Structures are given as structure tokens and as C-alpha cells.
Amino acid sequence: MIENKIFHIEISNKAKDIAKRYGYLPYMVQRYYEIFGDWHEVTLFLKGNEKPLLKSIRCNTLRTNCRELEIKLKEKNITIEKIPWLPHGYWILSSPIPIGATHEYLRGYYHIQGPASMLPPLILDPRPNELILDMAAAPGGKTTYIAQLAENRNVIVAIEKNRKRIKSLLSNINRLGVTNTIILRMDAVKISEIFDLRFDKILLDAPCTGEGLIPLIPERKTSRTIEDIKKLTKIQISLLKTALKVLKRNGIIVYSTCSIAPEENEYVIFNVIKDNREFELELLSIDIGIGANGLEEYKGVYFGKEFRKCKRLYPYVHGTEGFFIAKLRKK
């Protein structure tokens, strides 16, 4: 069975040695070798995870314009640098005060957001008058960016299962001036059973292990087992199948995770579309200028050349959180 190949791991002594050196669970390091195919590259990746990432913000044009924001932050001696591949993204090079404690932040002039996290809404390319579903919305960084890109002139249905996380979602929606969003507290898998709705576009930033966030959360080196990945993979597959059901013909789904795990990314998509000709992978809507191609093969399972259309981001190469993005169309 394909699933057995994907999740079966034989840990080498080399993986055990490297895992001990960098403080990882050995099964993770063995999987990194399966991804990169080279122990030197694995070491570069692990060394890269030891380096802190620059903080970044998204200018919120629902509240201000980016030139005005640049001036206001400069007046506070906050040094920023435009991220060349993001229209509203800035690196924070230095700041004498916490960037979450300025008047500009509280007024919603900007949102603190990782650069890779800004990409899925851009690739979704929301337009006015579209009905858009965000299947795992909290804390709202991507939801509010979808609203910003369409200037509050579309309708977003934002689903969040966790009651506590809805507080942060609602807070960010209000702070950032979003007026087009309906929040539903529910399991997104059930939306096809409860509502007779069909969406123009869907963002599925799927719940995941966060294996791309190790530079930000070092505990992730040891906090997830292969069984955790298995459980999340089942949830991700179920969510993606639901997305297909509620998507209009010729509609777009952007699937993303803050994980570099093929089990949560290429395998999830492959599992859903291998016997379903309604779905097809497409090149990303914009040339983001960075990112490695998705994997054609992993652990002896061949996904297909079309998976090169997906994008993978790695901290040690791209200076971002580890991330995966794919764009699919329903024929």
C-alpha cells in the first residue's frame, strides 16, 4: 500500500547521529534525507533552522497606504526593508519598541505576519464579487489579506473550529478594517452537509504539524511523532475532499501548510486527485521569484511531474518559515 510506503521509516545510524547533534527526533532527520537526497543538504537545512528569522509585517491598505506607513515607522526609528516578492510585505530590520505595541499596529495599519504566510492569498487572487471560503481561518492573517486584496468587495466565509481561536480572528478582522467576512464556528468538513453553497475560490491553509516553524518554535524538533503526522494527514485529506465538493466548476483552491512534510503536502494532494479527474494542479497565479519545486517522488511513491508546479520554501534558502503551497482547479 502507498500509505505504508509513505509512513514506514527505517532510521539509519547517520540519521541518529545527526539527530543527536542538532536535538531532533531521529525519524525527522531520516525523512529530511528522503526529501533532499543528500546528507550535506540535510545539514545545511538543520543549521539554517538554528538561525532566527527576521520579523516581517504586511501593510494594510484597508487602513492606510504603504508610503504613509513607511514614513510613520521611520519617525519611530523602526528600520524596515521592502520584501521584493511581496507587494505589501516588509522586513523589520530593527525596532526600539515591540512592533506589536505601536499606535500604527493598534490602528490596523499593519499586521505582523510571516512572509510565506502572505503568499497563499496572493496566489488565490481574490476578486470583487467572489464568494470565498477560508476553511481554517484563525488567527486571521490570511483571511484579512484576502479581504484587503479585494478591497472588502467580496464575501468571505471564514471557518474556525476552536472557540478560543475565534477571539483572535475576530480581533484581527476588527482591527484591520475588514467588513466583508462571515465567521462560522464549526468543523469545516461539515460545510457541505449543512450549507448548499458553492464557492468561487477556497483557501485551505490546513492544520498541520508546523514542521516549517522550527526556527520560530524550536520545541517542534521533538514535539511531533510520526503518529501525529498520520492523524493530521487524515484530517487534511478530509478537508481537501470537502473543498472539492463545495467548489464551483472552474473554481480555484489554494492548499498550503507551514510544514515541509511531504506526508502533509504532496501526499495529501496526490491521495485526493489520483482517482479524481475533476482536480488538476496549476502553476501558481504569480511568479513569486523564490521557492523550490514540489516533490515528484517521495520514499518510492511517484506523485507525478505536475507536482513540480507546487512550491516549497525553506528557512535556510529563502529566509522564510518552512512552507508549502499548491494551486488546484476544479475542471
Secondary structure by P-SEA (a helix, b strand, c coil): caaaaaccccccaaaaaaaaaacccaaaaaaaaaacccaaaaaaaaaaaabbbbbbbbbccccccaaaaaaaaaaacbbbbbccccccbbbbcccccccccccccccccccccccccccccccccccccbbbbbccccccaaaaaaaaaacccbbbbbbbccaaaaaaaaaaaaaaccccbbbbbcccccccccccccccbbbccccccccccccccccccccccaaaaaaaaaaaaaaaaaaaaaccccbbbbbbbccccccccaaaaaaaccccccbbbbcccccccccccccccccccccccccccbbbbbccccccccbbbbbbbcc
